Amino acid sequence: MKIEEIYQLYLNSNNVSTDTRTIEPNDIYFALKGDNFDGNKFCKQALEKGAKYCIVDNKEGLLNDHCILVSNTLDTLQKLATHHRITLNIPIVALTGSNGKTTTKELINEVLSQEYQTSATKGNLNNHIGVPLTLLKMTSATEIGIVEMGANHANEIAFLCNIALPDYGVITNFGKAHLEGFGSIEGVIKAKSELYNHLKENNKTIFINTDDLVQITQTKGYNNIVSFNNETISFLECQPYVSVSYQNTKIDSKLTGKYNYTNIAIAIAIGNHFKVSLNNIKHAIENYTPSNNRSQLIKKGDNTILLDAYNANPTSMKAALENFHQIKHENKILFLGDMFELGKDSDFEHQAIISYLDNNSFAEVFLTGKNFHKTSHTDKSINTFDSFESLKVFLETKKFNNAYILIKGSRGMALERIIDLI
């Protein structure tokens, strides 16, 4: 069946689903396959739950005439998304980067949605499956689409660009994330810049922060650029929330950490480009509240907890520590967890964090995970635990009073569990 015919089935369905656990009546079900599952085996459940059509790539899934056989279900999902994107013919803003993608995407969406009907990536569904699903959520009412793109290997961003065909693009930053897949910081820069390459090849618009020399270098010689920096959108303070100034107007966010200044500045620059009024830009940023373990400020008793445990890499960890060190408080406590996907650089990067801690005092430091546990340190305030379980046992007898606490670690560490133990 041709993609145009499948598109008609999609238009006659309510939604696209790849998971029978969440399927709704009149959805179109795509039977995807993974290392440990085969969606073709769940067509019966999909139909029983009311799926209108099932797209399968195994004859085993051909249960009735509502099941459509294709050569590759994932490839069909991606091509369907691109066909839909072309049919809608709306502006698509794409973003990637080592840190801050999801927060920046949420801020952009908050700003643009003040004056446009927008549709944006849900959560961090930013891979080869999430991007197509994001596009297929857009409707004829959507005026601007916002697509987050993630990657941990070369050529992934280029692949996602060929699906989403963005008109605008921004890279939050280039940092030491997913070094196991990218190989080095140079590999990170090359891979993330695939977004720039796609936009340049198609004469589309790039937003860059001219305070970032890498962004300047990677876009050198290209003219279709919208730029911003600390002169046009200036950082004011962070105690603990970030405040910025734009067009002589102070904007007070609910985001902690100076590193969020750039994320805010990107949203302001994009909003301005799309002619969102200053009042609406200010309203959007000031009313955005972070969630999902990202820069959340939580009060528990007389303790204040800065929860930033959604993910971590050497760049974001160092930025979080530098920001926390600048906060004025007498009893600052750190809970840090291992950073994952660093490959051969793992030992060096974890020890580099220890070096920072040895040279910058905090009241107490608690490091959790096998990587941090094998580091060496000279600061007696640093405590290491080889697992969350051993930390948990320790915290059952520990009490904190009037403390300012930072919790930061990779997603696999799930350090948000510490909150219940404090």
C-alpha positions, 0 to 999 in steps of 0.5 A: 500500500502506498504512503498516500493510501496509508495517509488516508487511513491515518486521516480517518483515525483518531490518533497514532499508537505504538503501544497497545497498553494506551491505545484508544478506540479508532486509533491506527496501531503501528506494530513496531519491533524492538530488541525484546518485543514484536508489536506484530504479536499484539494486533489482536489486543489492538483490535480488541481495544478498538483500533481502526487499523493495524500497520504490520510488517509480518504476515502473522499480524494479518488478522483481518482486512483492517490489518495492512502489511508493509515492508517495514513498520517503522520506516512507514511511520517515519514516511507517514510523518514526513508526508503529513508534515509536507501536507500541513506546510507549517513552520517547524522549529527544531532544536537539539543540544547537549543540555537544556533541550526539553526545558528550552522546548517547553519555554519556546512552546509557552512563548509561541502559544501566547499568540499561535496554535502550537504543537510540541514534542511531549516530554523528551520523545525526541528520537526516531520514533518520538519525532514522527509521533510528534509530527503526527500529533499536529493537525490542520489547526496547528500554526507552528510545530516545535520538534525536539531532537535527541541523539547519542550517535553521529548521523541521527540528527541528520536523519531526524531532520530528513523526517521533520524538514525544519524551517528554523533551528537552534542548538542550545549548546555543545557539551560533554554528553553521550561521549560513549557514542560521540567519541569526543567533544569534537564528535558532539559538535559535529553531530549536533551541527547536523541540524545546522547543515540541514538548515544551510542546505535548504536555506532555512533560518538558524538562531544562534547565541553569539556569545557561543564561539562554537555556534559562530564557527559552525555557522560562519559564512551563512547569512540566514541567521537570527542572533542574540547574546547577553547584550540584547538579552542580558542576565541579571541574577540568580538567587535562586531564580533566573532574572533577565532583561529584554528591551528594558523589561525585567523578566523573572523566571521560575527556573533556577541555575544561571545555565537556564539563562540561555534557554530563556534567551532562546525562547525570547529570541524566537518569540521576538522573531515570530512577533510575539508581543513583549508582554506575552513573552514576559507572561509566558516565561514568568508563568512557566513552572519546571517539572519532571525533576528539572530545576525544581525547587521543593520545600520540605520542613525547613530544608530547601531542595533543588531537584535537578535529577532528570539527567547529568553529564560533565557539562551540566554537572559542572554548571549546576555545581558552579551555580549552587556554589554561588547561592548564598546559604550557610548550609549547602549540601550536595547529593550527586549521582553517577554520570552515564554514557561517558565510555572511556572518559568516565573515570576522568570526568568523575574525577574532574568533578571531585577536583572541583569539590576539593577546591570548592567547599560545601557543608556536606557532599554525598556521592552515589554510584560505582563511578563516584565510589572509586574516585579519590578525594581529600575533602573530609566532607565528601562521603561516597556510596557504591549504590543507592541502597547503601545511601538509603541505609545511611540516610535512615539515621541522618537528619538535615536542618535548615539545609539548601540541598542540590540533587543531581545525577543521571536518569538511571540513578533516579536520585529523586528518591532521596526526597522521601528520605530527607 
